[in-house]
Structure formats: C-alpha cells, structure tokens
C-alpha cells in the first residue's frame, strides 16, 4: 500500500490509438493510488479508535 505506483511509460511512437490505451492505463494507476489511500485511512481510523477505547470506526 505504501509503495509507489509507477505511471505507465509514454508510448515511444504516439498515435491516437495508443494514447487512448496509455490514458486508460494512467487512470488505472490513479485508481490504484486512491484505493491505497482509502485503505490506509481506514486502518488509521481503526487504530485511533482503538487508542481512544472505542469500537469500530468504519465509514
């Protein structure tokens, strides 16, 4: 979760077709980063809730 998500390499010979595929791969990388952030935030909420003596702190 905390390791970097590398962006896909830009096409060596850009065309309209492979730019579209590259853009889709770029969005996939962004979604992976966002999912990792959400998971880390959920773990942090649980940790803080346990520290404060509460039950589950899920959204």
PDB file with SEQRES, HELIX, SHEET and CRYST1 records, atoms N, CA, C and O in Angstrom:
SEQRES   1 A   59  UNK UNK UNK UNK UNK UNK UNK UNK UNK UNK UNK UNK UNK          
SEQRES   2 A   59  UNK UNK UNK UNK UNK UNK UNK UNK UNK UNK UNK UNK UNK          
SEQRES   3 A   59  UNK UNK UNK UNK UNK UNK UNK UNK UNK UNK UNK UNK UNK          
SEQRES   4 A   59  UNK UNK UNK UNK UNK UNK UNK UNK UNK UNK UNK UNK UNK          
SEQRES   5 A   59  UNK UNK UNK UNK UNK UNK UNK                                  
HELIX    1 AA1 UNK A   16  UNK A   51  1                                  36    
CRYST1    1.000    1.000    1.000  90.00  90.00  90.00 P 1           1          
ATOM      1  N   UNK A   1       0.805  -1.199   0.000  1.00  0.00           N  
ATOM      2  CA  UNK A   1       0.000   0.000   0.000  1.00  0.00           C  
ATOM      3  C   UNK A   1       0.848   1.262   0.000  1.00  0.00           C  
ATOM      4  O   UNK A   1       0.435   2.284  -0.548  1.00  0.00           O  
ATOM      5  N   UNK A   2       2.012   1.205   0.600  1.00  0.00           N  
ATOM      6  CA  UNK A   2       2.792   2.435   0.706  1.00  0.00           C  
ATOM      7  C   UNK A   2       3.882   2.534  -0.357  1.00  0.00           C  
ATOM      8  O   UNK A   2       4.600   3.532  -0.415  1.00  0.00           O  
ATOM      9  N   UNK A   3       4.012   1.516  -1.189  1.00  0.00           N  
ATOM     10  CA  UNK A   3       4.993   1.618  -2.268  1.00  0.00           C  
ATOM     11  C   UNK A   3       4.418   2.460  -3.396  1.00  0.00           C  
ATOM     12  O   UNK A   3       3.204   2.509  -3.592  1.00  0.00           O  
ATOM     13  N   UNK A   4       5.275   3.101  -4.112  1.00  0.00           N  
ATOM     14  CA  UNK A   4       4.834   3.971  -5.197  1.00  0.00           C  
ATOM     15  C   UNK A   4       4.156   3.202  -6.321  1.00  0.00           C  
ATOM     16  O   UNK A   4       4.497   2.054  -6.604  1.00  0.00           O  
ATOM     17  N   UNK A   5       3.203   3.847  -6.946  1.00  0.00           N  
ATOM     18  CA  UNK A   5       2.556   3.287  -8.124  1.00  0.00           C  
ATOM     19  C   UNK A   5       3.156   3.988  -9.326  1.00  0.00           C  
ATOM     20  O   UNK A   5       2.964   5.188  -9.522  1.00  0.00           O  
ATOM     21  N   UNK A   6       3.876   3.237 -10.120  1.00  0.00           N  
ATOM     22  CA  UNK A   6       4.561   3.833 -11.262  1.00  0.00           C  
ATOM     23  C   UNK A   6       3.577   4.084 -12.398  1.00  0.00           C  
ATOM     24  O   UNK A   6       2.751   3.226 -12.712  1.00  0.00           O  
ATOM     25  N   UNK A   7       3.665   5.250 -13.008  1.00  0.00           N  
ATOM     26  CA  UNK A   7       2.802   5.511 -14.159  1.00  0.00           C  
ATOM     27  C   UNK A   7       3.258   4.668 -15.347  1.00  0.00           C  
ATOM     28  O   UNK A   7       4.431   4.307 -15.444  1.00  0.00           O  
ATOM     29  N   UNK A   8       2.338   4.361 -16.241  1.00  0.00           N  
ATOM     30  CA  UNK A   8       2.747   3.596 -17.422  1.00  0.00           C  
ATOM     31  C   UNK A   8       3.674   4.444 -18.292  1.00  0.00           C  
ATOM     32  O   UNK A   8       3.530   5.665 -18.349  1.00  0.00           O  
ATOM     33  N   UNK A   9       4.615   3.803 -18.961  1.00  0.00           N  
ATOM     34  CA  UNK A   9       5.522   4.584 -19.810  1.00  0.00           C  
ATOM     35  C   UNK A   9       4.769   5.181 -21.000  1.00  0.00           C  
ATOM     36  O   UNK A   9       3.861   4.563 -21.556  1.00  0.00           O  
ATOM     37  N   UNK A  10       5.162   6.374 -21.368  1.00  0.00           N  
ATOM     38  CA  UNK A  10       4.555   7.032 -22.522  1.00  0.00           C  
ATOM     39  C   UNK A  10       4.966   6.268 -23.779  1.00  0.00           C  
ATOM     40  O   UNK A  10       6.116   5.843 -23.894  1.00  0.00           O  
ATOM     41  N   UNK A  11       4.047   6.092 -24.712  1.00  0.00           N  
ATOM     42  CA  UNK A  11       4.382   5.341 -25.934  1.00  0.00           C  
ATOM     43  C   UNK A  11       5.580   5.954 -26.676  1.00  0.00           C  
ATOM     44  O   UNK A  11       5.699   7.173 -26.803  1.00  0.00           O  
ATOM     45  N   UNK A  12       6.446   5.084 -27.150  1.00  0.00           N  
ATOM     46  CA  UNK A  12       7.627   5.544 -27.880  1.00  0.00           C  
ATOM     47  C   UNK A  12       7.231   6.249 -29.183  1.00  0.00           C  
ATOM     48  O   UNK A  12       7.829   7.254 -29.566  1.00  0.00           O  
ATOM     49  N   UNK A  13       6.227   5.707 -29.845  1.00  0.00           N  
ATOM     50  CA  UNK A  13       5.719   6.304 -31.089  1.00  0.00           C  
ATOM     51  C   UNK A  13       4.233   6.584 -30.893  1.00  0.00           C  
ATOM     52  O   UNK A  13       3.395   5.746 -31.228  1.00  0.00           O  
ATOM     53  N   UNK A  14       3.896   7.766 -30.347  1.00  0.00           N  
ATOM     54  CA  UNK A  14       2.499   8.057 -30.028  1.00  0.00           C  
ATOM     55  C   UNK A  14       1.598   8.085 -31.272  1.00  0.00           C  
ATOM     56  O   UNK A  14       1.933   8.666 -32.305  1.00  0.00           O  
ATOM     57  N   UNK A  15       0.458   7.437 -31.125  1.00  0.00           N  
ATOM     58  CA  UNK A  15      -0.605   7.503 -32.126  1.00  0.00           C  
ATOM     59  C   UNK A  15      -1.892   7.766 -31.363  1.00  0.00           C  
ATOM     60  O   UNK A  15      -1.929   7.632 -30.140  1.00  0.00           O  
ATOM     61  N   UNK A  16      -2.945   8.140 -32.074  1.00  0.00           N  
ATOM     62  CA  UNK A  16      -4.219   8.362 -31.389  1.00  0.00           C  
ATOM     63  C   UNK A  16      -4.659   7.100 -30.659  1.00  0.00           C  
ATOM     64  O   UNK A  16      -5.191   7.179 -29.552  1.00  0.00           O  
ATOM     65  N   UNK A  17      -4.445   5.953 -31.258  1.00  0.00           N  
ATOM     66  CA  UNK A  17      -4.871   4.698 -30.632  1.00  0.00           C  
ATOM     67  C   UNK A  17      -4.110   4.370 -29.363  1.00  0.00           C  
ATOM     68  O   UNK A  17      -4.714   4.069 -28.334  1.00  0.00           O  
ATOM     69  N   UNK A  18      -2.771   4.426 -29.431  1.00  0.00           N  
ATOM     70  CA  UNK A  18      -2.032   4.025 -28.228  1.00  0.00           C  
ATOM     71  C   UNK A  18      -2.033   5.108 -27.155  1.00  0.00           C  
ATOM     72  O   UNK A  18      -1.761   4.813 -25.991  1.00  0.00           O  
ATOM     73  N   UNK A  19      -2.334   6.361 -27.519  1.00  0.00           N  
ATOM     74  CA  UNK A  19      -2.505   7.402 -26.494  1.00  0.00           C  
ATOM     75  C   UNK A  19      -3.763   7.108 -25.674  1.00  0.00           C  
ATOM     76  O   UNK A  19      -3.778   7.306 -24.459  1.00  0.00           O  
ATOM     77  N   UNK A  20      -4.817   6.634 -26.345  1.00  0.00           N  
ATOM     78  CA  UNK A  20      -6.040   6.250 -25.626  1.00  0.00           C  
ATOM     79  C   UNK A  20      -5.785   5.112 -24.656  1.00  0.00           C  
ATOM     80  O   UNK A  20      -6.259   5.143 -23.520  1.00  0.00           O  
ATOM     81  N   UNK A  21      -5.040   4.113 -25.094  1.00  0.00           N  
ATOM     82  CA  UNK A  21      -4.694   2.978 -24.228  1.00  0.00           C  
ATOM     83  C   UNK A  21      -3.821   3.456 -23.073  1.00  0.00           C  
ATOM     84  O   UNK A  21      -4.020   3.045 -21.930  1.00  0.00           O  
ATOM     85  N   UNK A  22      -2.847   4.332 -23.371  1.00  0.00           N  
ATOM     86  CA  UNK A  22      -1.974   4.869 -22.328  1.00  0.00           C  
ATOM     87  C   UNK A  22      -2.784   5.655 -21.295  1.00  0.00           C  
ATOM     88  O   UNK A  22      -2.550   5.534 -20.092  1.00  0.00           O  
ATOM     89  N   UNK A  23      -3.743   6.464 -21.773  1.00  0.00           N  
ATOM     90  CA  UNK A  23      -4.587   7.247 -20.860  1.00  0.00           C  
ATOM     91  C   UNK A  23      -5.388   6.340 -19.940  1.00  0.00           C  
ATOM     92  O   UNK A  23      -5.539   6.633 -18.754  1.00  0.00           O  
ATOM     93  N   UNK A  24      -5.900   5.243 -20.477  1.00  0.00           N  
ATOM     94  CA  UNK A  24      -6.649   4.286 -19.664  1.00  0.00           C  
ATOM     95  C   UNK A  24      -5.741   3.665 -18.603  1.00  0.00           C  
ATOM     96  O   UNK A  24      -6.150   3.495 -17.455  1.00  0.00           O  
ATOM     97  N   UNK A  25      -4.516   3.330 -18.986  1.00  0.00           N  
ATOM     98  CA  UNK A  25      -3.552   2.780 -18.022  1.00  0.00           C  
ATOM     99  C   UNK A  25      -3.201   3.802 -16.952  1.00  0.00           C  
ATOM    100  O   UNK A  25      -3.005   3.448 -15.790  1.00  0.00           O  
ATOM    101  N   UNK A  26      -3.121   5.064 -17.343  1.00  0.00           N  
ATOM    102  CA  UNK A  26      -2.838   6.134 -16.390  1.00  0.00           C  
ATOM    103  C   UNK A  26      -3.966   6.253 -15.367  1.00  0.00           C  
ATOM    104  O   UNK A  26      -3.709   6.427 -14.176  1.00  0.00           O  
ATOM    105  N   UNK A  27      -5.214   6.160 -15.830  1.00  0.00           N  
ATOM    106  CA  UNK A  27      -6.358   6.195 -14.911  1.00  0.00           C  
ATOM    107  C   UNK A  27      -6.352   4.991 -13.979  1.00  0.00           C  
ATOM    108  O   UNK A  27      -6.693   5.122 -12.804  1.00  0.00           O  
ATOM    109  N   UNK A  28      -5.967   3.815 -14.486  1.00  0.00           N  
ATOM    110  CA  UNK A  28      -5.861   2.631 -13.629  1.00  0.00           C  
ATOM    111  C   UNK A  28      -4.847   2.859 -12.513  1.00  0.00           C  
ATOM    112  O   UNK A  28      -5.090   2.486 -11.365  1.00  0.00           O  
ATOM    113  N   UNK A  29      -3.708   3.472 -12.846  1.00  0.00           N  
ATOM    114  CA  UNK A  29      -2.685   3.757 -11.834  1.00  0.00           C  
ATOM    115  C   UNK A  29      -3.217   4.731 -10.786  1.00  0.00           C  
ATOM    116  O   UNK A  29      -2.954   4.567  -9.595  1.00  0.00           O  
ATOM    117  N   UNK A  30      -3.961   5.741 -11.223  1.00  0.00           N  
ATOM    118  CA  UNK A  30      -4.549   6.708 -10.295  1.00  0.00           C  
ATOM    119  C   UNK A  30      -5.566   6.032  -9.380  1.00  0.00           C  
ATOM    120  O   UNK A  30      -5.598   6.306  -8.181  1.00  0.00           O  
ATOM    121  N   UNK A  31      -6.393   5.155  -9.935  1.00  0.00           N  
ATOM    122  CA  UNK A  31      -7.375   4.432  -9.122  1.00  0.00           C  
ATOM    123  C   UNK A  31      -6.685   3.551  -8.086  1.00  0.00           C  
ATOM    124  O   UNK A  31      -7.167   3.422  -6.961  1.00  0.00           O  
ATOM    125  N   UNK A  32      -5.562   2.945  -8.458  1.00  0.00           N  
ATOM    126  CA  UNK A  32      -4.797   2.133  -7.511  1.00  0.00           C  
ATOM    127  C   UNK A  32      -4.288   2.995  -6.362  1.00  0.00           C  
ATOM    128  O   UNK A  32      -4.372   2.599  -5.199  1.00  0.00           O  
ATOM    129  N   UNK A  33      -3.762   4.171  -6.685  1.00  0.00           N  
ATOM    130  CA  UNK A  33      -3.278   5.089  -5.642  1.00  0.00           C  
ATOM    131  C   UNK A  33      -4.410   5.495  -4.705  1.00  0.00           C  
ATOM    132  O   UNK A  33      -4.239   5.504  -3.486  1.00  0.00           O  
ATOM    133  N   UNK A  34      -5.560   5.828  -5.272  1.00  0.00           N  
ATOM    134  CA  UNK A  34      -6.696   6.249  -4.454  1.00  0.00           C  
ATOM    135  C   UNK A  34      -7.193   5.116  -3.570  1.00  0.00           C  
ATOM    136  O   UNK A  34      -7.550   5.353  -2.416  1.00  0.00           O  
ATOM    137  N   UNK A  35      -7.224   3.895  -4.082  1.00  0.00           N  
ATOM    138  CA  UNK A  35      -7.649   2.749  -3.273  1.00  0.00           C  
ATOM    139  C   UNK A  35      -6.672   2.525  -2.122  1.00  0.00           C  
ATOM    140  O   UNK A  35      -7.086   2.228  -1.001  1.00  0.00           O  
ATOM    141  N   UNK A  36      -5.374   2.667  -2.398  1.00  0.00           N  
ATOM    142  CA  UNK A  36      -4.372   2.520  -1.342  1.00  0.00           C  
ATOM    143  C   UNK A  36      -4.561   3.578  -0.260  1.00  0.00           C  
ATOM    144  O   UNK A  36      -4.476   3.271   0.929  1.00  0.00           O  
ATOM    145  N   UNK A  37      -4.815   4.813  -0.662  1.00  0.00           N  
ATOM    146  CA  UNK A  37      -5.035   5.888   0.312  1.00  0.00           C  
ATOM    147  C   UNK A  37      -6.258   5.601   1.173  1.00  0.00           C  
ATOM    148  O   UNK A  37      -6.225   5.803   2.387  1.00  0.00           O  
ATOM    149  N   UNK A  38      -7.330   5.132   0.555  1.00  0.00           N  
ATOM    150  CA  UNK A  38      -8.545   4.814   1.310  1.00  0.00           C  
ATOM    151  C   UNK A  38      -8.279   3.702   2.317  1.00  0.00           C  
ATOM    152  O   UNK A  38      -8.760   3.760   3.449  1.00  0.00           O  
ATOM    153  N   UNK A  39      -7.517   2.693   1.913  1.00  0.00           N  
ATOM    154  CA  UNK A  39      -7.205   1.593   2.824  1.00  0.00           C  
ATOM    155  C   UNK A  39      -6.355   2.081   3.995  1.00  0.00           C  
ATOM    156  O   UNK A  39      -6.591   1.686   5.136  1.00  0.00           O  
ATOM    157  N   UNK A  40      -5.382   2.923   3.727  1.00  0.00           N  
ATOM    158  CA  UNK A  40      -4.532   3.464   4.792  1.00  0.00           C  
ATOM    159  C   UNK A  40      -5.361   4.320   5.745  1.00  0.00           C  
ATOM    160  O   UNK A  40      -5.190   4.236   6.961  1.00  0.00           O  
ATOM    161  N   UNK A  41      -6.257   5.142   5.202  1.00  0.00           N  
ATOM    162  CA  UNK A  41      -7.118   5.975   6.048  1.00  0.00           C  
ATOM    163  C   UNK A  41      -8.017   5.116   6.931  1.00  0.00           C  
ATOM    164  O   UNK A  41      -8.215   5.436   8.103  1.00  0.00           O  
ATOM    165  N   UNK A  42      -8.561   4.034   6.387  1.00  0.00           N  
ATOM    166  CA  UNK A  42      -9.419   3.145   7.179  1.00  0.00           C  
ATOM    167  C   UNK A  42      -8.623   2.493   8.305  1.00  0.00           C  
ATOM    168  O   UNK A  42      -9.109   2.396   9.432  1.00  0.00           O  
ATOM    169  N   UNK A  43      -7.409   2.047   8.009  1.00  0.00           N  
ATOM    170  CA  UNK A  43      -6.566   1.456   9.052  1.00  0.00           C  
ATOM    171  C   UNK A  43      -6.232   2.479  10.132  1.00  0.00           C  
ATOM    172  O   UNK A  43      -6.232   2.158  11.320  1.00  0.00           O  
ATOM    173  N   UNK A  44      -5.951   3.695   9.722  1.00  0.00           N  
ATOM    174  CA  UNK A  44      -5.624   4.749  10.687  1.00  0.00           C  
ATOM    175  C   UNK A  44      -6.828   5.077  11.567  1.00  0.00           C  
ATOM    176  O   UNK A  44      -6.672   5.283  12.771  1.00  0.00           O  
ATOM    177  N   UNK A  45      -8.028   5.128  10.981  1.00  0.00           N  
ATOM    178  CA  UNK A  45      -9.241   5.370  11.782  1.00  0.00           C  
ATOM    179  C   UNK A  45      -9.432   4.261  12.814  1.00  0.00           C  
ATOM    180  O   UNK A  45      -9.755   4.530  13.970  1.00  0.00           O  
ATOM    181  N   UNK A  46      -9.232   3.016  12.391  1.00  0.00           N  
ATOM    182  CA  UNK A  46      -9.376   1.890  13.335  1.00  0.00           C  
ATOM    183  C   UNK A  46      -8.351   1.981  14.451  1.00  0.00           C  
ATOM    184  O   UNK A  46      -8.670   1.748  15.617  1.00  0.00           O  
ATOM    185  N   UNK A  47      -7.104   2.325  14.089  1.00  0.00           N  
ATOM    186  CA  UNK A  47      -6.049   2.434  15.096  1.00  0.00           C  
ATOM    187  C   UNK A  47      -6.381   3.530  16.101  1.00  0.00           C  
ATOM    188  O   UNK A  47      -6.251   3.328  17.308  1.00  0.00           O  
ATOM    189  N   UNK A  48      -6.809   4.691  15.607  1.00  0.00           N  
ATOM    190  CA  UNK A  48      -7.147   5.795  16.504  1.00  0.00           C  
ATOM    191  C   UNK A  48      -8.350   5.451  17.377  1.00  0.00           C  
ATOM    192  O   UNK A  48      -8.397   5.822  18.550  1.00  0.00           O  
ATOM    193  N   UNK A  49      -9.304   4.754  16.815  1.00  0.00           N  
ATOM    194  CA  UNK A  49     -10.485   4.374  17.578  1.00  0.00           C  
ATOM    195  C   UNK A  49     -10.117   3.396  18.698  1.00  0.00           C  
ATOM    196  O   UNK A  49     -10.627   3.501  19.813  1.00  0.00           O  
ATOM    197  N   UNK A  50      -9.233   2.449  18.394  1.00  0.00           N  
ATOM    198  CA  UNK A  50      -8.779   1.509  19.439  1.00  0.00           C  
ATOM    199  C   UNK A  50      -8.013   2.253  20.525  1.00  0.00           C  
ATOM    200  O   UNK A  50      -8.158   1.956  21.710  1.00  0.00           O  
ATOM    201  N   UNK A  51      -7.194   3.226  20.114  1.00  0.00           N  
ATOM    202  CA  UNK A  51      -6.430   4.023  21.072  1.00  0.00           C  
ATOM    203  C   UNK A  51      -7.353   4.787  22.008  1.00  0.00           C  
ATOM    204  O   UNK A  51      -7.049   4.959  23.188  1.00  0.00           O  
ATOM    205  N   UNK A  52      -8.474   5.240  21.479  1.00  0.00           N  
ATOM    206  CA  UNK A  52      -9.424   6.022  22.267  1.00  0.00           C  
ATOM    207  C   UNK A  52     -10.444   5.149  22.982  1.00  0.00           C  
ATOM    208  O   UNK A  52     -11.367   5.666  23.610  1.00  0.00           O  
ATOM    209  N   UNK A  53     -10.290   3.832  22.893  1.00  0.00           N  
ATOM    210  CA  UNK A  53     -11.164   2.919  23.620  1.00  0.00           C  
ATOM    211  C   UNK A  53     -12.515   2.679  22.978  1.00  0.00           C  
ATOM    212  O   UNK A  53     -13.430   2.188  23.640  1.00  0.00           O  
ATOM    213  N   UNK A  54     -12.661   3.009  21.721  1.00  0.00           N  
ATOM    214  CA  UNK A  54     -13.943   2.824  21.044  1.00  0.00           C  
ATOM    215  C   UNK A  54     -14.042   1.474  20.370  1.00  0.00           C  
ATOM    216  O   UNK A  54     -13.126   0.653  20.433  1.00  0.00           O  
ATOM    217  N   UNK A  55     -15.167   1.267  19.728  1.00  0.00           N  
ATOM    218  CA  UNK A  55     -15.387   0.045  18.957  1.00  0.00           C  
ATOM    219  C   UNK A  55     -14.852   0.215  17.555  1.00  0.00           C  
ATOM    220  O   UNK A  55     -13.704   0.614  17.361  1.00  0.00           O  
ATOM    221  N   UNK A  56     -15.691  -0.091  16.574  1.00  0.00           N  
ATOM    222  CA  UNK A  56     -15.279   0.029  15.174  1.00  0.00           C  
ATOM    223  C   UNK A  56     -15.555   1.443  14.672  1.00  0.00           C  
ATOM    224  O   UNK A  56     -16.584   2.040  14.986  1.00  0.00           O  
ATOM    225  N   UNK A  57     -14.623   1.960  13.894  1.00  0.00           N  
ATOM    226  CA  UNK A  57     -14.794   3.300  13.312  1.00  0.00           C  
ATOM    227  C   UNK A  57     -14.749   3.190  11.800  1.00  0.00           C  
ATOM    228  O   UNK A  57     -13.785   3.625  11.171  1.00  0.00           O  
ATOM    229  N   UNK A  58     -15.772   2.618  11.222  1.00  0.00           N  
ATOM    230  CA  UNK A  58     -15.794   2.426   9.780  1.00  0.00           C  
ATOM    231  C   UNK A  58     -16.762   3.390   9.155  1.00  0.00           C  
ATOM    232  O   UNK A  58     -17.783   3.739   9.747  1.00  0.00           O  
ATOM    233  N   UNK A  59     -16.439   3.821   7.955  1.00  0.00           N  
ATOM    234  CA  UNK A  59     -17.328   4.719   7.207  1.00  0.00           C  
ATOM    235  C   UNK A  59     -18.306   3.910   6.412  1.00  0.00           C  
ATOM    236  O   UNK A  59     -19.147   4.472   5.710  1.00  0.00           O  
TER     237      UNK A  59                                                      
END                                                                             
